[in-house]
């Protein structure tokens, strides 16, 4: 198995191999979303595919770890990330603030990782119910891919552990505004002794990424992947790489979250300086955490690419504090991050 180890081979594989398959699957799910009977569910499904497609495009880069089976890995990643983005839209712009509703919706993320589990009625606590089988189809697609992986059973509990943390976050951050922070802080208190020093809002950010799941699944396409390697990947990606990923996401979304009165974990830093220092810390720790993994150079490329994907977003330029933090982070990432940054800017302009 040869994952790309330098910036040229990585970029070439991303453009010529991964992105065409990713766009193909995004098109499949867009067609299915257009046929959702309920107007509100259809609107949120289509909006998530349009506004968050770069989540699938970025996540699909992990398929390169699957070598010749990268297309199957892309199929899983796009379906699983589409579930995540669709449910995030449903909860963010929800007609409900019921934690039971949010947990029921997110049962789909656990069941997508559990090929033998019966499917639930995900919409049982909400008014909008008829999605024409859209969410169940996404779940079944994930399960079909996992059923073909010889080593999946031994990795299942590790993957479900990451999914459970993700689901807990989605429930706690979408309840009534006056309940959100107390619930999140109590949740952090239950996990604090298992974590390196960090704040409750940084822990929450670390749980909000699907990258660890994508990395492990893609690795499992290689026969003979031992459970010890699955655990090493999990410990490398959670908390540091996943935390960096989501903190960057919140960094660039501050203006729109402030306008929408939405929860943003970057709001809880005491100053721009503290925020900048902690993001730099997460970046450095991310690079350290992947030391010793197979294809270490590939993982380092991914980490530097994270800086570029988010900091190349047009939202950065209009936010003075964010722009200043972004410039510092890009300098920290060096020439490789800047190369990715220019590539992302060009890709966004061509993609529209």
C-alpha positions as CSV (number, residue, x, y, z in Angstrom):
1,X,0.0,0.0,0.0
2,X,1.4,3.3,-1.0
3,X,-0.2,6.4,0.4
4,X,1.1,9.6,-1.2
5,X,4.2,10.8,0.8
6,X,4.9,14.1,-0.9
7,X,3.0,17.1,-1.9
8,X,3.0,16.5,-5.6
9,X,1.8,12.9,-5.5
10,X,-0.7,13.8,-2.8
11,X,-2.2,16.6,-4.9
12,X,-2.2,14.6,-8.1
13,X,-4.0,11.7,-6.5
14,X,-6.5,14.0,-4.8
15,X,-7.4,15.7,-8.1
16,X,-7.3,12.8,-10.5
17,X,-8.5,9.9,-8.4
18,X,-10.4,11.0,-5.3
19,X,-12.3,14.1,-6.3
20,X,-14.0,12.6,-9.4
21,X,-15.4,9.7,-7.3
22,X,-16.4,12.1,-4.6
23,X,-18.3,14.3,-7.0
24,X,-20.0,11.2,-8.5
25,X,-21.3,10.1,-5.1
26,X,-22.3,13.7,-4.1
27,X,-24.4,13.7,-7.3
28,X,-26.0,10.4,-6.4
29,X,-27.1,11.7,-3.0
30,X,-28.2,15.0,-4.5
31,X,-30.6,13.2,-6.8
32,X,-32.0,11.2,-3.9
33,X,-32.4,14.3,-1.8
34,X,-34.3,16.0,-4.5
35,X,-36.9,13.3,-4.3
36,X,-37.5,13.6,-0.5
37,X,-41.3,14.1,-0.1
38,X,-41.3,16.3,3.0
39,X,-40.4,19.9,2.0
40,X,-38.4,20.8,5.1
41,X,-36.4,17.6,5.1
42,X,-35.7,18.0,1.4
43,X,-34.6,21.6,1.9
44,X,-32.2,20.7,4.7
45,X,-30.8,17.7,2.8
46,X,-30.1,19.8,-0.3
47,X,-28.7,22.7,1.7
48,X,-26.2,20.4,3.5
49,X,-25.0,18.9,0.2
50,X,-24.5,22.3,-1.3
51,X,-23.0,24.3,1.6
52,X,-20.9,21.5,3.2
53,X,-19.7,19.6,0.2
54,X,-16.1,20.4,1.1
55,X,-16.5,18.3,4.2
56,X,-16.9,15.3,1.9
57,X,-14.2,16.5,-0.4
58,X,-11.7,16.8,2.4
59,X,-12.7,13.7,4.3
60,X,-12.4,11.6,1.1
61,X,-8.7,12.2,1.0
62,X,-8.4,9.5,3.6
63,X,-9.5,7.0,1.0
64,X,-5.9,7.1,-0.3
65,X,-4.9,4.9,2.6
66,X,-7.1,2.2,1.0
67,X,-4.8,2.0,-2.0
68,X,-6.6,0.1,-4.9
69,X,-9.9,0.1,-3.0
70,X,-10.0,3.8,-2.6
71,X,-13.3,4.0,-4.5
72,X,-15.0,1.9,-1.8
73,X,-13.6,4.1,0.9
74,X,-14.9,7.2,-0.9
75,X,-18.3,5.6,-1.1
76,X,-18.3,5.1,2.7
77,X,-16.8,8.5,3.6
78,X,-19.3,10.5,1.4
79,X,-22.3,8.6,2.8
80,X,-21.2,8.9,6.4
81,X,-20.2,12.6,6.1
82,X,-23.5,13.3,4.3
83,X,-25.4,11.8,7.3
84,X,-23.4,14.1,9.6
85,X,-24.0,17.2,7.6
86,X,-27.7,16.5,7.0
87,X,-28.3,15.9,10.7
88,X,-26.3,19.0,11.7
89,X,-28.5,21.1,9.5
90,X,-31.7,19.5,10.9
91,X,-30.5,20.2,14.5
92,X,-29.1,23.7,13.8
93,X,-32.3,24.9,12.1
94,X,-34.6,22.6,14.0
95,X,-38.3,22.8,14.6
96,X,-37.4,21.0,17.9
97,X,-35.1,21.5,20.8
98,X,-35.8,18.0,22.3
99,X,-32.6,16.1,23.2
100,X,-34.5,12.8,22.6
101,X,-35.2,14.0,19.1
102,X,-31.5,14.8,18.4
103,X,-30.4,11.4,19.9
104,X,-32.9,9.5,17.8
105,X,-31.8,11.2,14.6
106,X,-28.2,10.4,15.4
107,X,-28.9,6.7,16.0
108,X,-28.3,6.6,12.3
109,X,-24.6,7.4,12.8
110,X,-24.2,4.4,15.2
111,X,-26.2,2.1,13.0
112,X,-24.2,3.1,9.9
113,X,-21.2,1.5,11.8
114,X,-23.2,-1.6,12.9
115,X,-24.1,-3.7,9.9
116,X,-26.0,-6.2,12.0
117,X,-28.2,-3.7,13.9
118,X,-31.9,-3.1,13.0
119,X,-32.7,0.3,11.7
120,X,-34.6,2.7,13.9
121,X,-37.4,5.2,13.2
122,X,-35.0,8.2,13.2
123,X,-37.8,10.8,13.0
124,X,-40.0,9.4,15.7
125,X,-39.8,12.5,17.9
126,X,-40.3,15.2,15.2
127,X,-43.0,16.6,13.1
128,X,-41.2,16.1,9.8
129,X,-41.0,12.4,9.1
130,X,-41.2,11.4,5.4
131,X,-37.7,11.5,3.8
132,X,-38.5,8.9,1.3
133,X,-35.9,6.5,2.8
134,X,-33.1,9.0,2.3
135,X,-31.4,8.7,5.7
136,X,-31.9,4.9,5.8
137,X,-30.3,4.6,2.3
138,X,-27.2,6.5,3.6
139,X,-27.0,4.2,6.5
140,X,-27.3,1.1,4.4
141,X,-24.6,2.3,2.0
142,X,-22.1,2.7,4.9
143,X,-23.1,-0.8,6.1
144,X,-22.6,-2.4,2.7
145,X,-19.0,-1.1,2.6
146,X,-18.2,-2.2,6.1
147,X,-19.6,-5.7,5.5
148,X,-16.8,-6.1,2.9
149,X,-14.0,-5.4,5.4
150,X,-12.4,-8.4,6.9
151,X,-11.0,-6.6,10.0
152,X,-14.0,-4.5,10.7
153,X,-15.4,-6.5,13.7
154,X,-12.2,-6.0,15.8
155,X,-12.3,-2.2,15.1
156,X,-16.0,-1.8,15.7
157,X,-15.9,-0.8,19.4
158,X,-13.2,1.8,18.7
159,X,-15.2,3.3,15.9
160,X,-18.5,3.3,17.9
161,X,-16.6,5.0,20.8
162,X,-15.7,7.9,18.5
163,X,-19.2,8.0,17.1
164,X,-20.7,8.1,20.6
165,X,-18.6,11.1,21.5
166,X,-19.8,12.8,18.3
167,X,-23.4,12.0,19.0
168,X,-23.2,13.3,22.6
169,X,-21.8,16.6,21.3
170,X,-24.6,17.0,18.8
171,X,-27.2,16.4,21.5
172,X,-25.8,18.7,24.1
173,X,-24.9,21.6,21.8
174,X,-28.4,21.8,20.2
175,X,-30.7,21.8,23.2
176,X,-32.2,25.0,24.6
177,X,-29.6,27.8,24.8
178,X,-29.7,28.1,28.6
179,X,-29.0,24.3,28.9
180,X,-26.1,24.0,26.4
181,X,-23.1,25.1,28.4
182,X,-24.1,23.4,31.7
183,X,-24.7,20.1,29.8
184,X,-21.4,20.4,27.9
185,X,-19.4,21.3,31.1
186,X,-20.9,18.3,33.0
187,X,-20.1,16.0,30.1
188,X,-16.5,17.3,30.0
189,X,-16.2,16.7,33.8
190,X,-17.1,13.0,33.2
191,X,-14.2,12.7,30.7
192,X,-11.6,15.2,32.0
193,X,-9.4,12.7,33.8
194,X,-8.8,10.8,30.5
195,X,-7.6,13.9,28.6
196,X,-4.5,16.0,28.4
197,X,-5.0,19.5,29.9
198,X,-7.7,21.4,27.9
199,X,-10.9,23.4,28.5
200,X,-14.4,22.0,28.2
201,X,-15.0,23.8,24.9
202,X,-11.8,22.4,23.4
203,X,-12.8,18.9,24.5
204,X,-16.2,19.5,22.8
205,X,-14.4,20.5,19.6
206,X,-12.3,17.3,19.7
207,X,-15.4,15.2,19.6
208,X,-17.0,17.0,16.7
209,X,-14.8,15.5,13.9
210,X,-15.3,12.4,11.8
211,X,-11.6,12.3,10.7
212,X,-10.6,9.5,13.1
213,X,-13.4,7.3,11.8
214,X,-12.5,7.9,8.1
215,X,-8.8,7.2,8.8
216,X,-9.5,3.9,10.6
217,X,-12.0,2.7,8.0
218,X,-9.6,3.5,5.1
219,X,-6.8,1.7,6.9
220,X,-9.0,-1.4,7.4
221,X,-9.1,-1.9,3.6
222,X,-5.6,-3.2,4.0
223,X,-5.7,-6.9,5.0
224,X,-4.1,-7.8,8.3
225,X,-4.5,-4.4,9.9
226,X,-4.0,-5.2,13.7
227,X,-6.1,-3.8,16.5
228,X,-3.0,-2.2,17.9
229,X,-2.8,0.0,14.8
230,X,-6.5,0.9,15.0
231,X,-5.9,2.0,18.6
232,X,-2.8,4.0,17.6
233,X,-4.7,5.9,14.9
234,X,-7.6,6.6,17.4
235,X,-5.2,8.0,20.0
236,X,-3.4,10.1,17.3
237,X,-6.6,11.6,15.9
238,X,-8.5,12.0,19.2
239,X,-8.0,14.6,20.7
240,X,-5.4,16.5,18.7
241,X,-6.1,16.2,15.0
242,X,-9.8,16.2,15.4
243,X,-9.6,19.1,17.8
244,X,-7.5,21.1,15.3
245,X,-10.0,20.3,12.6
246,X,-13.1,21.5,14.4
247,X,-11.4,24.5,16.1
248,X,-10.4,25.7,12.6
249,X,-14.0,25.3,11.5
250,X,-15.3,27.4,14.4
251,X,-12.5,29.9,13.9
252,X,-13.7,30.9,10.4
253,X,-17.4,30.7,11.3
254,X,-17.3,33.3,14.1
255,X,-18.9,36.1,12.2
256,X,-21.9,34.1,10.9
257,X,-22.4,32.3,14.2
258,X,-22.4,35.7,16.0
259,X,-25.0,37.0,13.6
260,X,-27.1,33.8,14.0
261,X,-26.6,33.7,17.8
262,X,-25.2,30.2,17.4
263,X,-22.8,28.4,19.7
264,X,-19.2,28.8,18.7
265,X,-16.4,27.3,20.9
266,X,-13.9,30.0,19.8
267,X,-16.1,32.6,21.6
268,X,-15.0,31.2,24.9
269,X,-11.3,32.0,24.6
270,X,-10.4,35.0,26.7
271,X,-8.5,36.9,23.9
272,X,-7.4,36.6,20.4
273,X,-3.9,35.9,21.7
274,X,-5.1,32.9,23.8
275,X,-7.1,31.6,20.8
276,X,-4.1,31.8,18.6
277,X,-1.7,30.2,21.1
278,X,-4.1,27.3,21.7
279,X,-4.7,26.7,17.9
280,X,-0.9,26.7,17.5
281,X,-0.6,24.2,20.4
282,X,-3.2,21.9,18.7
283,X,-1.3,22.1,15.4
284,X,2.0,21.1,17.0
285,X,0.4,18.4,19.1
286,X,-1.3,17.0,16.0
287,X,2.1,16.7,14.2
288,X,3.6,14.9,17.3
289,X,0.6,12.6,17.7
290,X,1.0,11.0,14.2
291,X,4.7,10.2,14.8
292,X,5.3,6.5,14.3
293,X,2.1,5.8,12.4
294,X,2.5,4.0,9.1
295,X,2.6,6.6,6.3
296,X,3.5,9.3,8.8
297,X,4.4,11.8,6.0
298,X,0.9,11.3,4.6
299,X,-0.7,12.2,7.9
300,X,1.5,15.3,8.2
301,X,0.3,16.3,4.8
302,X,-3.3,16.0,5.9
303,X,-2.6,18.1,9.0
304,X,-1.0,20.9,7.0
305,X,-3.8,20.6,4.5
306,X,-6.3,21.2,7.2
307,X,-4.8,24.6,7.8
308,X,-5.1,25.4,4.1
309,X,-8.6,24.0,3.5
310,X,-10.1,26.2,6.3
311,X,-7.9,29.3,6.0
312,X,-8.4,29.6,2.3
313,X,-12.2,30.1,2.9
314,X,-13.4,33.5,1.7
315,X,-15.0,34.0,5.1
316,X,-11.5,34.6,6.6
317,X,-10.8,37.8,4.7
318,X,-13.7,39.8,6.2
319,X,-12.8,39.0,9.8
320,X,-9.8,41.0,11.1
321,X,-9.0,38.9,14.1
322,X,-9.5,35.7,12.2
323,X,-7.3,36.9,9.4
324,X,-4.5,37.7,11.8
325,X,-4.7,34.3,13.5
326,X,-4.9,32.6,10.0
327,X,-1.7,34.4,8.9
328,X,0.2,33.1,12.0
329,X,-1.1,29.6,11.5
330,X,-0.1,29.6,7.8
331,X,3.4,30.7,8.7
332,X,3.6,27.9,11.2
333,X,2.5,25.4,8.6
334,X,5.4,26.5,6.3
335,X,5.7,26.3,2.5
336,X,3.7,23.1,2.3
337,X,0.6,24.7,3.9
338,X,1.0,27.7,1.7
339,X,1.1,25.5,-1.4
340,X,-2.1,23.8,-0.3
341,X,-3.6,27.2,0.6
342,X,-3.0,28.4,-3.0
343,X,-4.3,25.2,-4.4
344,X,-7.5,25.5,-2.3
345,X,-8.0,29.1,-3.3
346,X,-7.7,28.1,-7.0
347,X,-10.0,25.1,-6.6
348,X,-12.7,27.1,-4.8
349,X,-12.6,29.8,-7.6
350,X,-12.9,27.1,-10.3
351,X,-15.6,25.2,-8.5
352,X,-17.7,28.4,-7.9
